[in-house]
């Protein structure tokens, strides 16, 4: 939900800037049609940046890895008791 609010805030700010630039004629009208394209490209770059930051800060959980390995071993034992060949290396 926080990301939606950030994106909507950014959208409102860019829209206000765009309308302001159109009304004050700071930017020639021939260039103002490019502003929405710049906004979409900027939003895409922001999204890629957030994915990259999320991947760099992705936590590693060694305790959970040990628990997962134990669960896998228990599942293999259970399946072997039921007569299923799991085909793993032990």
C-alpha positions as CSV (number, residue, x, y, z in Angstrom):
1,X,0.0,0.0,0.0
2,X,2.9,2.4,0.7
3,X,4.2,2.0,-2.9
4,X,0.8,2.9,-4.3
5,X,0.7,6.1,-2.2
6,X,4.2,7.0,-3.4
7,X,3.3,6.4,-7.0
8,X,0.1,8.4,-6.8
9,X,1.9,11.2,-5.0
10,X,4.5,11.2,-7.8
11,X,1.8,11.1,-10.4
12,X,0.0,14.1,-8.9
13,X,3.3,16.1,-8.5
14,X,4.3,15.4,-12.1
15,X,0.8,16.3,-13.4
16,X,0.8,19.5,-11.4
17,X,4.2,20.4,-12.8
18,X,3.1,19.5,-16.4
19,X,0.0,21.6,-16.1
20,X,2.0,24.5,-14.6
21,X,4.5,24.4,-17.4
22,X,1.7,24.3,-20.0
23,X,0.0,27.4,-18.5
24,X,3.1,29.4,-18.0
25,X,4.6,28.6,-21.4
26,X,8.1,28.0,-20.0
27,X,8.4,25.0,-22.2
28,X,7.4,25.4,-25.9
29,X,4.2,23.6,-26.7
30,X,6.0,21.4,-29.3
31,X,8.0,19.8,-26.4
32,X,5.2,19.4,-23.8
33,X,3.8,16.3,-25.4
34,X,7.1,14.6,-24.4
35,X,6.5,15.1,-20.7
36,X,4.2,12.1,-20.2
37,X,6.7,9.9,-22.0
38,X,9.4,11.2,-19.7
39,X,7.2,10.4,-16.8
40,X,6.5,6.8,-17.9
41,X,10.2,6.3,-18.5
42,X,11.0,7.8,-15.1
43,X,8.4,5.6,-13.4
44,X,10.0,2.5,-15.1
45,X,13.4,3.5,-13.9
46,X,12.1,4.0,-10.4
47,X,10.5,0.5,-10.5
48,X,13.8,-1.1,-11.7
49,X,15.7,0.8,-9.0
50,X,13.3,-0.5,-6.3
51,X,13.6,-4.1,-7.6
52,X,17.4,-3.8,-7.6
53,X,17.5,-2.3,-4.1
54,X,15.1,-5.1,-2.9
55,X,17.4,-7.7,-4.4
56,X,20.5,-6.2,-2.8
57,X,18.9,-6.1,0.6
58,X,17.3,-9.6,0.3
59,X,17.8,-11.3,3.7
60,X,19.5,-14.6,4.0
61,X,18.1,-16.9,6.6
62,X,20.5,-19.7,7.6
63,X,18.2,-20.9,10.3
64,X,15.4,-21.3,7.9
65,X,17.7,-23.2,5.4
66,X,18.6,-25.7,8.2
67,X,14.9,-26.2,9.0
68,X,14.1,-26.6,5.3
69,X,16.8,-29.3,5.0
70,X,15.3,-31.1,8.0
71,X,11.9,-31.0,6.5
72,X,13.2,-32.4,3.2
73,X,14.9,-35.2,5.1
74,X,11.7,-36.0,7.0
75,X,9.7,-36.0,3.8
76,X,12.1,-38.4,2.1
77,X,12.0,-40.7,5.1
78,X,8.2,-40.6,5.1
79,X,8.0,-41.3,1.4
80,X,10.5,-44.2,1.7
81,X,8.3,-45.8,4.4
82,X,5.4,-45.6,2.0
83,X,7.5,-47.3,-0.7
84,X,8.1,-44.3,-2.9
85,X,11.5,-44.0,-4.6
86,X,12.6,-40.4,-4.1
87,X,15.9,-40.9,-6.1
88,X,17.9,-38.5,-4.0
89,X,21.5,-38.8,-2.9
90,X,21.8,-39.6,0.9
